[in-house]
Amino acid sequence: MVMPLFDTASTMDASRAVPLGVSVPRVDSGGTRHAAGGRANVACYAPGVPTLEIVYIAPGGDWRVQALPNVTHGVHHGIVEDLPYGSRYGFRPAAPEQAFPLAVPTKDIDDDGGQPLLLDPYGRAVDQRDGFLTSVRMASDFDWGRDERLRLQWRNTIIYETHVRGQSMLHPDVPEELRGTYAGMAHPAIVEHLKALGVTSVQLLPVHFHLDEPHLQDLGLTNYWGYNTAAFFAPHPAYATRTAQTAGPEAVQDEFKGMVKVLHAAGLEVILDVVYNHTAEGGPHGHTVSFRGLGEETYYRTDGHGKYLDTTGCGNSLNFGEPRVVQMVLDSLRYWVDEFHIDGFRFDLAVTLCRNAANEFDPRHPFLVALAADPVLSDVKLIAEPWDVGYGGWQTGRFPGGWVDWNDHFRDSLRSFWLADRAALESGGQGGSVAKLADSLSGSAALFQASGRSRLASLNYITSHDGFTLNDLVSFDRKHNEDNGEQNRDGHGDNRSYNHGVEGPTEDGDILASRAQSRRNLMASLMISLGVPMITAGDELARTQQGNNNAYCQDNAITWVDWTRTPESHEMLRSTKRYIRLRKEFLAAQPHDFPVRDEQSYLYWFDQCGKPMSMERWNDPQHRVMQLLLGTDDGALAGLVVVNGSTTDVQVTLPRVTAEGTAPRMFELRLTTSPLHELRQGGVVASGERDLVEANSISIYRT
């Protein structure tokens, strides 16, 4: 039976409206894990509720209920005397009638007729026992040793986007009980692969506590990607080992922290993909788990008449015109940095977070200003997915200093040049010119110039979790999303892919060879480009999703990294490692501020005759050969990239470059993406002399 507790005047006076969530009362601050017998200050922003109650149960105790007696600017707060660490709790309006639909809990507390509970927006963990959700009061102690954030330079960063579950589920060297977990992500087999590959930063798909959408539950599917957050301060417990889940939220939290500690020890940053643009409550008729029940028209953006303004395509949009929403997100980010040592964040549909009162993107939005002014958050990596689905949603290049943007121009330009154009050429049509490719390889400088940022503001990628894998880009002309249960209507139709003659799997040797070369061209282009490269997990192994380009609901072998060794995966892994080593070798020979220092850096463009590119050749689709000489005046070496996007081999005259005095420089071939790499690597050609560049390939030299 729920036992009501009645507040005394002294208890009412002792509570505070800050900090939000459950905390040690100020008079008890400095205590240890079990200090003050579980006495807690509870504060929840619930502007839509006249009186708020906390319903809670201490470990080994009974359910109890207490009204939070004080309200300060919409924050309900009070002192709870018996809420020790490990206690489960939730909120409910004191009035018996509710004007909103409630989804959880699915049964009354102790069968006493109590209302379902609302999660604490600041809850540090979520418990799912007994068929309903509760928040959990958490401690903060963990032995970090000397661990700290790595603070790697953007210039030296290579991001590896992956999923905690999918990374290790099929790895034969990871023990079965660790597969698909935080501990599995930290297993030596996974860590050694990442280190050997050469990446520097692991970007994890959402790890905040999330829920599955009702339509997926009806189909027997789950939201594998996790872009449906219900609790912004809580790690997703299903990604912990069964042992940790059984032990409870503290063990889940410790397993997550242990993963971060291991990755840091290996020199790998941890970046979280975060979803602050919407919540798992969906549209106005969706399930209520927290925010809608606490203050629907404050937490969510509406038109002033109660109608939701959705710029996410997920039913709702958090209202970043509301200071308390901005505060919650800032507090959440800071918590993950301070408590979990996170190195940075990638913001899903980041434009929604920066829409002003008129619902327009504002690069000086208070949220962006607050991030820039915050001493903790301004010191971590901030990555924008610079679009949403609302009006004026595409904003690549417009985020302010301190941010790096996903560069969809780069993605589309490389796919077009190496795949869509090749498909057109091989069918007797015409491809595009080299101009867009050149802009992408050189960091899309013009795109970011207006925001005052350099080429390092460009996060370059060819694939991501959303869309085809690299292998599927070269194997499918069309998406094949039938397994998603939407009759293949979901997913993008504009993929700029090329199957090289056969849709899907084939045993044709010529087609397989062509696909392999296209994979190499794309990966090499990514690694030689100025900016920050991102690889999608499994692309280095030629992973396939069988043509599914929207596998958000496929928690199975379609999305999990396949570690089976095949000739294709072995060759792709070797090539990817080679391209990453080459990138690092070149950057190590340049000053630390390359390529930001434009006055000392150079990018010289030449045609196949070794002459400076003319405007005519830049824009002529018949000329698909170009050369890029890049470096710095005081660098230890320069690089020469020769691109042949035509269907025939070409004799290219290397640009005339003299060393000290009058002697011509010598160019050493470091790699070619053609099948002749092993035979040709290491060859030396004098500047002004000719060298063969195979059809549809890249050759890279150094001098």
VOGU-3710 file (C-alpha; in Angstrom, 3 decimals, decimal comma):
1> mvmplfdtas> 0,000/0,000/0,000  1,282/3,502/-0,794  2,005/5,470/2,375  1,474/9,268/2,100  4,080/11,328/3,892  3,270/14,802/5,102  5,781/17,615/4,976  6,670/19,753/7,950  7,356/23,448/7,652  11,058/22,920/8,227
11> tmdasravpl> 11,218/20,341/5,438  9,480/22,733/3,079  11,929/25,492/3,906  14,955/23,230/3,437  14,297/22,238/-0,176  15,712/24,080/-3,164  14,660/24,476/-6,792  18,244/23,860/-7,954  19,803/21,609/-9,002  17,044/19,840/-10,896
21> gvsvprvdsg> 16,655/16,134/-10,324  17,549/14,264/-7,145  20,521/15,589/-5,197  22,027/15,695/-1,740  20,479/18,581/0,202  22,813/21,476/0,693  23,150/20,800/4,424  24,269/17,236/3,595  26,629/18,064/0,728  30,007/16,418/0,829
31> gtrhaaggra> 28,535/13,192/2,144  29,455/9,716/0,945  27,323/7,234/-0,973  25,158/6,353/2,046  25,286/9,712/3,793  22,245/11,273/5,467  20,264/8,039/5,420  18,967/8,694/1,927  17,726/12,229/2,560  17,323/13,914/-0,827
41> nvacyapgvp> 16,423/17,207/-2,416  13,969/16,540/-5,265  13,293/19,194/-7,913  11,354/18,765/-11,158  10,362/21,366/-13,721  6,667/20,688/-14,313  4,970/23,935/-15,354  1,835/22,141/-16,531  1,062/20,541/-13,169  -0,523/22,379/-10,189
51> tleivyiapg> 0,764/19,899/-7,600  3,353/17,199/-8,200  3,901/14,037/-6,208  6,915/11,764/-6,091  6,158/8,053/-5,836  9,190/6,058/-4,746  10,513/2,868/-3,256  13,799/2,465/-1,420  15,749/-0,790/-1,892  13,960/-3,433/0,172
61> gdwrvqalpn> 11,183/-1,027/1,110  7,586/-0,324/0,153  6,117/2,152/-2,289  5,527/5,582/-0,780  4,148/8,863/-2,060  4,885/12,442/-1,086  3,783/15,754/-2,479  6,513/18,210/-3,423  5,269/21,199/-1,409  7,126/24,087/-2,997
71> vthgvhhgiv> 6,848/25,569/-6,476  9,438/28,064/-7,731  9,036/29,331/-11,295  7,488/26,052/-12,368  9,955/23,874/-10,442  8,291/21,599/-7,884  10,665/20,763/-5,058  10,811/19,219/-1,625  12,904/17,141/0,758  12,368/13,367/0,770
81> edlpygsryg> 13,709/11,705/3,894  14,137/8,113/2,719  15,363/8,082/-0,885  18,798/6,381/-0,730  20,904/5,517/-3,769  19,276/2,744/-5,760  15,741/3,965/-5,004  13,238/3,833/-7,843  10,898/6,748/-8,318  8,653/8,704/-10,635
91> frpaapeqaf> 6,324/11,670/-10,613  2,588/12,101/-10,972  0,188/15,029/-10,758  -1,676/15,040/-7,458  -5,084/15,428/-9,109  -6,810/12,068/-9,783  -8,095/13,017/-13,249  -5,584/13,259/-16,063  -6,078/15,131/-19,327  -3,353/13,226/-21,141
101> plavptkdid> -2,908/9,569/-22,129  -0,398/7,695/-19,978  1,643/4,737/-21,177  3,486/3,642/-18,050  3,401/2,028/-15,648  1,191/-0,678/-17,078  -0,244/-1,517/-13,675  -1,072/0,460/-10,578  1,561/0,831/-7,907  0,815/-1,913/-5,374
111> ddggqpllld> -2,759/-2,079/-6,734  -3,796/0,990/-4,772  -5,265/2,936/-7,676  -2,280/5,278/-8,013  -1,611/7,006/-11,317  1,129/5,868/-13,712  4,477/7,533/-13,152  6,390/10,080/-15,198  10,142/9,744/-15,606  12,334/12,422/-14,086
121> pygravdqrd> 13,786/14,468/-17,005  17,020/14,526/-14,974  16,899/10,869/-13,958  20,343/9,240/-14,071  19,041/5,748/-14,826  15,831/4,036/-15,929  14,553/0,793/-14,420  12,104/-1,394/-16,341  11,100/-3,932/-13,687  7,488/-4,855/-12,931
131> gfltsvrmas> 6,219/-3,773/-16,344  6,685/-0,030/-15,965  9,451/2,569/-16,099  10,948/4,387/-13,151  13,879/6,681/-12,674  16,630/5,603/-10,274  18,686/7,649/-7,842  22,338/7,067/-8,707  25,695/7,540/-7,022  28,661/9,026/-8,847
141> dfdwgrderl> 31,674/7,101/-7,596  33,875/5,233/-10,082  37,606/4,592/-10,099  38,748/6,530/-13,149  42,412/6,359/-12,163  44,260/8,861/-14,331  41,746/8,771/-17,149  40,802/12,053/-18,765  39,474/13,292/-22,070  42,025/13,008/-24,886
151> rlqwrntiiy> 41,493/16,399/-26,571  42,811/15,321/-29,979  43,238/18,012/-32,615  40,549/18,081/-35,270  43,249/17,891/-37,940  44,437/14,532/-36,646  40,967/13,102/-36,035  39,589/10,108/-37,948  36,104/9,135/-36,795  34,717/5,609/-36,790
161> ethvrgqsml> 30,899/5,596/-36,543  29,587/2,426/-34,957  26,865/0,848/-32,840  27,626/-0,622/-29,408  25,581/-3,707/-30,152  26,432/-4,208/-33,795  30,195/-3,826/-33,420  30,765/-7,029/-31,461  27,667/-9,213/-31,936  29,313/-11,394/-34,590
171> hpdvpeelrg> 32,961/-11,153/-33,549  34,265/-14,698/-33,007  36,922/-13,623/-30,489  34,516/-11,777/-28,209  32,975/-14,105/-25,586  29,307/-14,706/-26,257  28,196/-13,141/-22,977  29,966/-9,890/-23,891  28,772/-9,583/-27,471  26,622/-6,564/-28,224
181> tyagmahpai> 27,474/-4,805/-24,961  29,512/-1,939/-23,559  31,979/-4,545/-22,301  32,081/-6,104/-25,762  32,942/-2,720/-27,262  35,896/-2,588/-24,858  37,057/-6,158/-25,547  40,683/-6,429/-26,732  39,599/-7,935/-30,072  37,553/-4,831/-30,886
191> vehlkalgvt> 40,059/-2,350/-29,497  42,950/-3,958/-31,363  41,014/-3,819/-34,627  40,340/-0,109/-34,189  43,942/0,656/-33,281  45,315/-1,377/-36,181  42,904/0,336/-38,538  44,266/3,713/-37,477  41,100/5,583/-36,470  41,306/7,973/-33,538
201> svqllpvhfh> 37,729/8,473/-32,366  34,804/6,110/-31,875  31,406/7,715/-32,483  28,643/5,636/-30,910  25,087/5,651/-32,189  22,650/6,755/-29,439  23,292/5,267/-26,008  20,763/7,373/-24,097  17,810/5,375/-22,813  15,363/5,007/-25,691
211> ldephlqdlg> 12,095/3,286/-26,541  10,725/1,494/-29,580  7,993/3,196/-31,590  4,552/1,529/-31,375  4,443/0,741/-35,107  7,713/-1,183/-34,799  6,404/-3,118/-31,827  3,361/-4,069/-33,896  5,713/-5,425/-36,584  7,846/-7,311/-34,085
221> ltnywgynta> 10,786/-4,982/-34,760  12,877/-2,641/-32,599  14,477/0,768/-33,058  17,997/-0,574/-33,480  19,609/2,776/-34,185  18,147/4,250/-31,005  17,108/7,699/-32,247  14,075/7,788/-29,925  15,333/9,057/-26,575  13,186/8,982/-23,438
231> affaphpaya> 15,814/9,917/-20,823  18,707/12,242/-21,644  20,816/11,485/-18,556  20,494/7,690/-18,508  22,578/5,092/-20,390  20,602/2,463/-22,274  20,648/-0,605/-19,973  19,987/-3,150/-22,736  23,518/-2,556/-24,049  25,055/-3,780/-20,797
241> trtaqtagpe> 25,916/-7,400/-20,120  23,252/-9,614/-18,610  25,331/-9,722/-15,432  25,335/-5,933/-15,123  21,622/-5,666/-15,901  20,853/-8,194/-13,173  23,069/-6,350/-10,702  21,232/-3,098/-11,382  21,667/0,413/-12,775  24,906/1,118/-10,927
251> avqdefkgmv> 26,570/-1,891/-12,552  25,255/-0,773/-15,963  26,715/2,680/-15,407  30,039/1,235/-14,279  30,227/-1,006/-17,357  29,695/2,025/-19,584  32,386/3,988/-17,764  34,716/1,021/-17,952  34,264/0,970/-21,728  35,215/4,639/-21,973
261> kvlhaaglev> 38,231/4,096/-19,739  39,496/1,200/-21,870  39,032/3,091/-25,138  40,825/6,126/-23,726  43,709/3,931/-22,580  43,997/2,766/-26,196  44,168/6,371/-27,400  40,614/6,363/-28,764  38,190/9,208/-28,134  34,539/8,474/-27,391
271> ildvvynhta> 31,948/10,653/-29,148  28,216/10,195/-28,554  25,507/10,602/-31,165  22,822/12,492/-29,217  19,152/13,073/-30,025  17,905/16,252/-28,360  15,636/17,291/-31,225  12,653/15,159/-30,165  11,613/12,582/-27,579  10,132/9,094/-27,617
281> eggphghtvs> 6,682/10,454/-26,724  5,907/11,020/-30,399  2,989/13,120/-31,603  0,190/14,581/-29,460  -1,570/11,218/-29,227  1,560/9,236/-28,474  2,490/7,555/-25,218  3,283/9,854/-22,313  6,350/8,850/-20,333  7,677/12,156/-18,992
291> frglgeetyy> 7,716/15,549/-20,684  4,164/15,641/-22,000  2,778/14,947/-18,537  4,967/17,588/-16,892  4,399/20,491/-19,250  3,503/19,645/-22,813  3,324/23,174/-24,233  6,596/24,169/-22,573  8,785/21,190/-23,412  7,482/20,893/-26,996
301> rtdghgkyld> 7,297/23,466/-29,750  3,679/24,319/-30,603  1,911/26,961/-32,657  0,455/28,656/-29,592  -2,830/26,810/-29,956  -1,598/23,417/-28,838  -0,711/22,079/-32,290  2,737/20,512/-32,459  5,315/22,046/-34,806  7,362/19,067/-35,924
311> ttgcgnslnf> 10,653/19,712/-37,725  12,020/16,225/-37,031  9,541/13,913/-38,707  9,182/12,060/-35,397  5,975/13,610/-34,099  7,366/16,322/-31,837  10,213/18,810/-31,523  11,742/19,944/-28,250  11,190/23,654/-27,724  14,589/25,344/-27,762
321> geprvvqmvl> 12,838/28,675/-27,435  12,222/27,696/-23,801  15,143/28,450/-21,419  14,424/25,382/-19,262  14,734/23,092/-22,302  18,045/24,693/-23,238  19,168/24,321/-19,624  18,197/20,637/-19,560  20,199/19,867/-22,686  23,232/21,801/-21,465
331> dslrywvdef> 23,048/20,030/-18,099  22,744/16,671/-19,852  25,766/17,323/-22,070  27,831/18,551/-19,141  26,825/15,494/-17,114  28,057/13,113/-19,809  31,359/14,984/-20,052  31,949/15,247/-16,311  30,529/11,914/-15,220  31,424/9,690/-18,204
341> hidgfrfdla> 34,491/11,514/-19,629  32,890/11,818/-23,064  35,087/13,578/-25,657  32,416/15,042/-27,901  28,940/14,874/-29,370  27,302/14,531/-32,767  23,919/16,284/-32,728  21,167/14,564/-34,699  19,035/17,002/-36,736  20,942/19,846/-35,121
351> vtlcrnaane> 18,994/22,592/-36,902  15,965/21,887/-34,694  18,094/22,812/-31,671  18,792/26,237/-33,193  15,354/27,414/-34,311  14,243/30,736/-32,835  10,783/31,938/-31,788  9,873/32,312/-35,479  10,932/28,676/-36,023  13,894/29,785/-38,172
361> fdprhpflva> 17,501/28,654/-37,896  19,637/31,177/-36,011  23,441/30,721/-35,936  23,412/32,984/-32,863  20,730/30,964/-31,090  21,001/31,091/-27,268  21,761/27,366/-27,229  24,782/27,861/-29,499  25,931/30,921/-27,553  25,632/29,048/-24,261
371> laadpvlsdv> 27,685/26,142/-25,605  30,406/28,480/-26,803  30,516/30,236/-23,421  30,494/27,071/-21,322  34,001/26,249/-20,010  33,308/22,500/-20,141  31,292/22,101/-23,330  33,315/24,551/-25,409  36,279/22,224/-24,862  34,734/19,108/-26,446
381> kliaepwdvg> 34,113/18,116/-30,040  30,783/19,435/-31,389  29,492/17,899/-34,625  26,301/19,018/-36,359  24,030/17,068/-38,602  23,217/20,443/-40,172  19,670/19,866/-41,327  16,190/18,843/-40,228  12,946/18,262/-42,130  11,371/21,664/-41,446
391> yggwqtgrfp> 11,215/24,751/-43,658  14,737/26,122/-44,209  16,138/22,968/-42,707  19,293/22,611/-44,790  22,064/24,637/-43,114  25,359/22,959/-44,011  28,152/25,508/-43,579  26,174/27,907/-41,379  26,955/26,638/-37,892  29,267/28,903/-35,880
401> ggwvdwndhf> 32,913/28,570/-34,925  33,699/25,586/-32,717  31,424/23,289/-34,717  32,151/20,750/-37,447  29,356/19,981/-39,940  28,491/16,745/-41,667  29,241/17,700/-45,270  26,567/16,250/-47,534  28,118/18,137/-50,478  31,199/15,986/-50,057
411> rdslrsfwla> 29,145/12,788/-49,875  27,103/13,562/-52,982  30,023/14,874/-55,042  32,174/11,801/-54,478  29,347/9,389/-55,098  28,444/11,220/-58,297  31,975/11,343/-59,680  33,025/7,777/-58,920  29,693/5,940/-59,269  26,807/7,774/-60,970
421> draalesggq> 29,133/9,303/-63,578  30,844/6,000/-64,184  27,471/4,339/-64,713  26,574/7,020/-67,257  29,906/6,751/-69,073  29,800/2,967/-69,286  26,296/3,108/-70,756  27,412/5,547/-73,452  26,299/8,711/-71,684  28,189/11,629/-70,177
431> ggsvaklads> 29,523/12,180/-66,690  30,228/15,392/-64,824  33,330/17,545/-64,687  36,008/17,419/-61,986  35,035/20,764/-60,423  32,810/19,482/-57,595  35,200/16,670/-56,806  38,083/19,147/-56,550  36,081/21,377/-54,213  35,339/18,416/-51,975
441> lsgsaalfqa> 38,906/17,115/-51,908  40,125/20,566/-50,886  37,788/20,856/-47,897  34,804/22,774/-49,343  36,423/26,026/-48,255  33,795/28,321/-49,808  30,986/26,465/-48,049  32,402/27,254/-44,610  33,998/30,626/-45,273  30,886/32,702/-44,510
451> sgrsrlasln> 30,693/31,236/-40,993  34,319/32,172/-40,349  35,468/28,560/-40,278  38,252/26,751/-42,074  38,380/23,560/-44,121  38,530/21,649/-40,827  34,849/22,477/-40,290  34,024/19,891/-42,973  33,259/16,420/-41,651  33,785/14,344/-44,764
461> yitshdgftl> 31,899/11,113/-45,215  30,688/8,868/-48,002  28,442/6,619/-45,930  26,916/6,709/-42,469  24,516/4,562/-40,472  21,733/6,120/-42,576  21,905/4,813/-46,139  23,850/2,245/-48,124  27,078/0,779/-46,827  30,139/1,394/-48,973
471> ndlvsfdrkh> 29,885/-2,098/-50,432  26,180/-1,680/-51,184  26,869/1,634/-52,942  28,872/-0,287/-55,526  26,499/-3,297/-55,629  22,958/-1,918/-55,841  21,220/0,614/-58,064  18,053/0,531/-55,948  17,180/0,265/-52,263  15,832/-3,050/-50,974
481> nedngeqnrd> 14,087/-2,264/-47,684  11,343/-4,873/-47,774  12,390/-6,296/-44,384  11,398/-2,997/-42,739  7,712/-3,752/-43,191  6,870/-0,628/-45,212  6,708/-2,165/-48,716  10,063/-0,579/-49,592  8,569/2,922/-49,342  11,031/4,047/-46,679
491> ghgdnrsynh> 14,616/5,168/-47,237  16,183/7,558/-49,723  15,705/7,025/-53,427  18,610/9,273/-54,479  21,652/7,163/-53,616  23,968/7,930/-56,555  25,047/4,314/-56,459  26,126/1,936/-59,231  25,837/-1,854/-59,241  28,447/-2,208/-62,033
501> gvegptedgd> 26,176/-4,367/-64,147  24,349/-6,735/-61,809  21,983/-5,889/-58,967  23,279/-7,358/-55,730  25,491/-10,421/-55,199  27,351/-11,868/-58,151  30,181/-14,269/-58,898  31,223/-12,448/-62,066  34,936/-11,772/-61,624  35,048/-8,648/-63,772
511> ilasraqsrr> 32,149/-7,052/-61,917  33,665/-7,913/-58,550  36,961/-6,341/-59,626  35,207/-3,178/-60,787  33,291/-2,925/-57,533  36,486/-3,373/-55,523  38,196/-0,575/-57,428  35,236/1,740/-56,874  35,352/0,974/-53,147  39,040/1,831/-53,113
521> nlmaslmisl> 38,475/5,056/-55,056  35,861/6,219/-52,570  37,840/5,297/-49,460  41,066/6,787/-50,815  39,264/9,999/-51,773  37,905/10,235/-48,243  41,323/9,823/-46,675  43,208/12,263/-48,893  40,615/15,034/-48,552  41,156/18,069/-46,354
531> gvpmitagde> 38,746/18,135/-43,441  37,778/15,473/-40,895  37,088/11,982/-42,311  34,472/9,581/-40,935  34,292/5,863/-41,700  31,163/3,816/-41,078  31,767/0,599/-39,149  32,261/-2,354/-41,452  33,056/-0,357/-44,571  36,682/-1,310/-44,039
541> lartqqgnnn> 35,522/-4,940/-44,326  33,225/-4,491/-47,353  30,155/-5,103/-45,167  26,771/-5,412/-46,860  23,232/-4,754/-45,645  21,835/-6,594/-48,690  20,703/-3,322/-50,229  18,796/-2,025/-47,193  19,490/1,703/-46,976  17,285/2,414/-43,939
551> aycqdnaitw> 18,101/-0,422/-41,557  17,063/1,480/-38,425  14,816/-1,381/-37,287  17,075/-4,336/-38,110  18,749/-5,630/-34,960  20,209/-8,659/-36,695  22,925/-9,748/-39,107  21,752/-7,144/-41,642  23,249/-4,362/-39,510  25,835/-6,129/-37,365
561> vdwtrtpesh> 29,457/-5,961/-38,480  30,327/-9,186/-40,293  33,818/-10,350/-39,301  33,916/-13,274/-41,741  37,232/-13,222/-43,607  36,729/-13,208/-47,363  39,066/-12,139/-50,173  36,969/-8,976/-50,559  37,037/-8,078/-46,858  40,756/-8,825/-46,555
571> emlrstkryi> 41,620/-6,661/-49,553  39,406/-3,787/-48,407  40,861/-3,824/-44,906  44,425/-3,748/-46,225  43,583/-0,879/-48,560  41,822/1,155/-45,862  44,745/0,784/-43,478  47,084/1,871/-46,276  45,071/5,037/-47,006  44,888/5,983/-43,319
581> rlrkeflaaq> 48,643/5,487/-42,898  49,269/7,686/-45,924  47,047/10,434/-44,502  48,842/10,362/-41,167  52,256/10,298/-42,833  51,452/13,397/-44,878  49,957/15,376/-41,986  52,873/14,503/-39,708  55,187/16,203/-42,219  53,186/19,455/-42,153
591> phdfpvrdeq> 53,127/22,242/-39,551  50,628/21,728/-36,739  48,250/24,379/-38,115  47,971/22,911/-41,624  45,621/23,384/-43,480  44,148/26,303/-41,504  47,047/28,656/-42,231  46,120/29,513/-45,802  48,975/31,939/-46,387  51,517/29,149/-45,855
601> sylywfdqcg> 49,547/26,276/-47,388  49,194/25,690/-51,104  46,813/23,814/-53,360  47,906/23,874/-57,011  45,708/22,311/-59,679  46,979/20,928/-62,993  45,486/19,142/-65,968  46,765/15,898/-67,480  49,382/17,824/-69,441  50,863/19,284/-66,268
611> kpmsmerwnd> 49,513/22,762/-67,010  47,427/24,874/-64,594  43,745/24,049/-64,839  41,808/26,472/-67,004  38,209/27,474/-66,380  37,262/25,622/-69,542  38,735/22,361/-68,305  37,234/22,788/-64,842  33,761/22,783/-66,308  34,184/20,453/-69,283
621> pqhrvmqlll> 32,755/16,970/-68,558  34,984/15,572/-71,305  38,043/16,306/-69,142  37,934/14,009/-66,132  41,635/14,066/-65,239  43,192/16,473/-62,758  46,241/16,788/-60,530  46,477/18,376/-57,077  49,811/19,398/-55,583  49,403/20,241/-51,902
631> gtddgalagl> 51,568/21,027/-48,926  53,076/23,972/-47,065  56,058/26,198/-47,637  57,781/24,816/-44,565  56,488/21,242/-44,694  58,818/18,264/-44,854  57,126/16,856/-47,960  54,464/17,659/-50,545  51,794/15,378/-51,956  50,559/14,961/-55,503
641> vvvngsttdv> 47,130/13,455/-56,132  46,295/12,435/-59,703  42,676/11,546/-60,456  41,625/9,767/-63,623  37,844/9,565/-63,780  37,745/8,515/-67,418  37,163/5,042/-68,796  40,627/4,746/-70,367  44,208/4,728/-69,119  45,901/8,124/-69,449
651> qvtlprvtae> 49,529/9,202/-69,758  49,768/12,149/-67,372  52,562/14,705/-67,373  53,438/15,427/-63,763  53,689/19,164/-62,946  57,079/20,818/-63,296  58,343/21,485/-59,784  61,965/22,392/-59,079  63,878/21,665/-55,923  66,568/23,961/-54,531
661> gtaprmfelr> 68,509/25,325/-57,444  67,241/24,125/-60,800  66,983/20,350/-60,392  63,505/18,932/-60,995  61,829/17,276/-58,065  61,295/13,540/-58,046  57,857/12,083/-57,322  57,626/8,701/-55,593  54,405/6,759/-56,217  53,008/5,872/-52,793
671> lttsplhelr> 49,862/4,144/-53,956  47,389/3,638/-56,732  43,825/2,439/-56,339  44,171/0,388/-59,503  44,813/-3,373/-59,266  48,470/-2,662/-60,115  49,336/-1,114/-56,753  51,671/-3,884/-55,612  53,598/-3,742/-58,886  53,865/0,031/-59,184
681> qggvvasger> 54,291/1,211/-55,608  57,636/2,900/-55,025  58,230/3,925/-58,630  59,954/7,287/-59,082  59,080/9,824/-61,782  60,713/13,207/-62,345  58,509/16,289/-62,413  57,660/17,190/-65,980  57,857/13,536/-67,022  54,954/11,273/-67,908
691> dlveansisi> 53,418/8,429/-65,923  50,519/6,079/-66,534  47,344/6,526/-64,510  44,892/3,697/-65,016  41,232/4,255/-65,864  38,949/5,097/-62,930  41,761/5,317/-60,437  43,771/7,588/-58,165  47,547/7,752/-57,990  49,236/9,445/-55,038
701> yrt> 52,852/10,590/-55,030  55,093/12,381/-52,571  58,089/14,599/-53,093
//
